[in-house]
Amino acid sequence: MTHILALIDGSVYTHSVCDHAAWAARQYGGDVELLHVLSQKKSGSLPSDLSGAIGLGARSTLLADLASHDAATARLAKERGRAILDAAQSRLEEKGVTDISLALRHGEIAETLTKRAGDLIIMGKRGEGADFDRLHLGSNLERVVRSVNRPVLVASRAFKPIETAVFAFDDGVSARKALVSLTTNPMTDRLKIIVLTIGTEGSEHASAAQKAADALIAAGYAAETRIRQGHAEKVIAEEVESSGSDLLIMGAYGHSRIRSMIIGSTTTSMIRSCLIPLLLFR
């Protein structure tokens, strides 16, 4: 059974993360752990040491007030976190998920995830903050993908049924890892998967893509290959749009044997620009 870790923070992506977690639980027959991380970094917080900036007479009273303020802020953050977790649990239950656990932790997201068990991590593209500013979860997304040795499903802003996927395949280590995952632990709803590679017909790259498609077909998916030429980011984006795909599967932040395919900069660019969810393997 797949253990799914869903990171929620109260941002506009929270409902979508819950909906993607419910979808993943159905596909893999897994349980869902809802995780809310209380960051130790407080944006706009008061300086931690004011002892040199205030007079001796006011120092004791002010420092006591600051300590009281910090304690109250921490208490409210915990209460808010629990409320977010409870609301997320209710949404999952409405989607038919019953095996749910809740976790409230302190620390940084990437570090917290490296210490926790989980077969699949789900998180929003951007987190709590000014809607589409790169704050909180968003600023940690690349660090999470690079640091955890597990697939990461990056939720789009709103969930929609997933029926067709583009698999950006370069036959590199990360892409082969994705292929093994898809074939040895297949989804309940076998998607239509377009295996996309950059190269020319009859090339080594095209041959590797066809072998990947054959393996997917053997696992029960409806798979086909598309061989394209051009810049990876542009080709992937065009294929996603033209095929009306609902999911992009790709290797992430790894060196590729095909220089024009999935490399780090392309991964970051696709995360930022892609309007559909991404399933990333590294």
N, C-alpha and C positions, 0 to 999 in steps of 0.2 A: 504494500500500500504506500502511496506517495504522501509524504508529509509536506504540506504547503505552508510557507511562511508569507503572510500578507502584511506589508508595512502600511500603516495608516497614520495620518497626522492631522486630520480635520480639514485638509485642503479641498479644492474643488475636484480633485482626483479620487477622494476617498470612496465615494459611491462606486466609481468605475473599478477601483481596485477590488472592492468587495464583489462586484459582479463578475470580474475576471477570475477571482478566486473560486466563486461558485461554479463557473464554467470549467475551470481546471479540476475541481473536485469531482465533477461528473465525468470528465474525460479520463482521469487516472484512478478513480475510486479512492481518493485520498481524504485525509482529514485536513482541517485548516487551523492554523495558529495565527491569530490576529495579534500583531506586535506594534506597540506604540512606544517610541523611544523619546525620552525626555533629554534633550540636549543639554550639556553642561554649559554651552555657550549661549549667553542671553544677548540678543541683539538690542542695542540701545540701553544696556544696563548701566548702573552707576559704577564708577571706578571702585575697585576692590580695596584700595588703600588711599584714604583721604587724610591720614594722620599728619602729613606734612603740609597740608593745604588749609588747615583750620586752626584756630587759636586753641590754647590749652584749656580755657574755660569752657568752651563749647564742645570740646572733643569727646568727652565721655558720653554726654547726652546724645550727641549726633550718632556716634558709633553704635550706641544701643538701639537707636531708632532704625539705623540701617540694617542691623542684624534682625530686628523684628520685621522689617519690610521684606528682607530676603526669605525669612521663614514663611511669611504669609504668601509670598509669590510662589515658593516651592509647593506649599500645600494646595494652592489653587491650581497649579499646573498638574499635580497628581489627580485632583478631582476632575479636572477637565479631561485628562487622559482617560480616566475610567469611564467618563460619560461617552467619549468618542468610541471606546472599545465596546461598550454596551450597545450603542446605536449600530455599530458595524455588525455585531453578533445578531441583532434583530433583523438586519437586512439579509444576512446570509441565511437565517432560518426561514425568511420569507421565500428565498430561492430554493428551499428544500435541503439545505446543508444541515446536518444534525451533529456531526462530529467536529466540534469547535472548541478551541481553548483560547484563553486570553493571556497576554503577557504585557506588563508595563515595566520598562527598564530605563535606567539612567546611562548616559554615555553618548558615544558617537555611533552613527548608524553602521558604517562599514565595519568598525571594530566589533560592534555588538553581533553583527551577522556572522563574522568569521568564527565566533565562539558558540553559535547555536546550530543545532541540527536542523536539517531541512533539505528536501530533494528539489524543491522549486521555490524560487523567491519571486514574489509579485510586488511591484511598487509603481507609483505614479511617475510620470516623466518629470513633473515639477511638483514641489511640495508647498507647504503652507507659506504664505507670504502674499505679495501683491500679484495674485493670479498667475501671470505668466513670467514673473521675475524668476531668475534662477536662484531660489532660496531653499533652505532646509533640504528636503529629499532631493530636489532637483540638483543642488550643488553637490550632493553626494552620489548621484547616480553613476557617474563614470568610475568613481572610486570603488563603489560596490561591485560593479561588473568586473573590474580589474582584480579585486581582492578575493572574491569568493569563487570557489571551484565548483559552482553549481549553475544550472540554467537560471536566467533572470527573465521574467515576463514583464515587459514595460507596458503598462496599461495606457491606452489612449484616453482622451478626456471623457468619452462616453462609450459604453459597451454596446456592441451590436453583434448579432449572431455570427459566428466564425464558420465559414463553409469552404473558403478557398484561401490558400496560402502561397506565397512566393518564397522559395528556398534559394537564397543567394549562395551558390555552391562554387567553391574554388578548389576543392579537394585538399585543402589545408587541414591542419590538425583540428582546429575548432569546428570546421565544417564536417569533418568525418565524425567528430564527437556528437554533433547534432544528428547526423544520420543514424548512428548507433542508438541514440536515445529514441528517435522516432520509430525505429524498427524493432528494437528489443522491448520497449515499453510503449506500444502504440496507443493512440487515443481511441476512446470508445467510438466516437464519430470519426470515421476515416475521412479526412479532408481530401479535397482535390488539391494536389500540390504541384506547382510549376517549378521545376528545377531549372534555375537560371544560372548560366555561366557566361563569362566573357571570353571570346575566342573566335575560332572559325570552324565551320563544318568539317568533320573529319580529323580535327586536331586531337591531341592528347586530352585537352581540357574537355572537349565535347564528348570524348569517349568516357571520361570519368563521370561526367554528368549523367550520361545514359546508364551507366552502371548504378549510380545512385538512384535514378528513377526506377530501374528494374528492382532494386532492393525494396523500395517503397511499395511498389506494386505487389511484390511477394508478401509484404506485411499487411496488405489489404487496402492501401490507399489508391486513389485514382491519380496517377502521376504522369507527367509528360515533361519533356525538356524544351528549353528555349536557349538558343545560342545567339548571342548578340555581340556586337563590337562597339566600343566606345568607352567613355569614362564611367567607372563603376557607379558612382552616386547617381549620375544622370540616367543610366540604363536601368538601374534598380527602380528609381522613382517612376520612370515611364512605364515599366512593366507592372508595377503595383497599380498604377492608375488605369492602364489600358485593360488589365485583366479584372478589375474590380475586386481585387483581393482584400481579404479581411485580416490577414496576419502576414508579417514578414519574419522569416526565420533566417538567421545569419550567425556566422562566427563573429567574435568580437575581440578587438584589440590584440590581434595576433599577427605574426609575420606570415605572409602568404607566398606561395610559390609562383603565383601569378601577380605581378606587381600592380596591375590595374584593378585587381579585385579587392576583397575585403581587408583593408588595413585600418589602423587606428583612427586616422582622420576621417575615413569614410564612415566608420561606426559612429563616431560622435556626430557627424553631419546628419546621418540618417536618423539618429535618436532625436535630434532637434527638429528635423523637418518632416518626418514621417507622421501622417495623421492616423495611421492604424497601429495596433499593438505590435510590438517586436518581441520575439522569443530569441534571446541571445545566449550563445554558448561560448565558453572560453576554456 
